Amino acid sequence: MSDGQDAGNSGRIACYLVALGGNVATQGGAPEATLRAAIQEMSKAGLEVVRQSRLFRTSSFPDPTDPEYVNACVEIRAALSPAEVLRRLHHIEAEFGRERVQRWGQRTLDLDLLAQGDTLLPDGATYALWRDLAPEQRLLRAPDDLILPHPRLHERSFVLVPLAEIAPEWRHPALGLTVQEMLDRLPRADRDSVRPIAPD
């Protein structure tokens, strides 16, 4: 994965890692169909998909009685700033009916910008603040600015399992660990709970 940090200003192509998830049907169909359609929309939006994981099924969080999620990860390339990439991802979410009304609630489509090379945004101290936010505050607070890497990335098996399929050697710029190393540190039960979906 490229380390380019100023793609939006220099026109240099940079690589981004993106997580996809959803557990509510859309006009595109069931969550599996929605995720596949969203990947196609990324390419139409100028976000070239260069790698994509399989689709996986995971239990809903924080309420396991909600419908199960479908998750995946992709690597994209674009000569755009992180902020512009995020804007385009949010536009794709909106096209599939995503409304940001409940944090960690059921959703049609969730597109999380995970990382761009070794970029820390907006800076190392702010990243660390959100990464180390107390669990009871995570449901109540959300950052106003883009934080990269995603501050919960290293904790989430539903992200790391598909991400390990496409970028196992990407190294977290703050933690110094590769995707595979972060995944290996999670409990076995968490890893095993992320189950691949057989292709149609």
ABEGO torsion letter per residue (X at the ends): XBABAAAAAAGBBBBBBBBBBBABBBAAEBAAAAAAAAAAAAAAAGBBBABBBBBBBBBBOABAABBBBBBBBBBBBBBBBAAAAAAAAAAAAAAAGBBBABBGBBBABBBBBABBEABBOABAAAAAAAAABBAAAAAABBBABBBOBBAAAAABAAAAAAAAAABAABBBAAAGBBAAAAAAABBAAAAAABBBBBBX
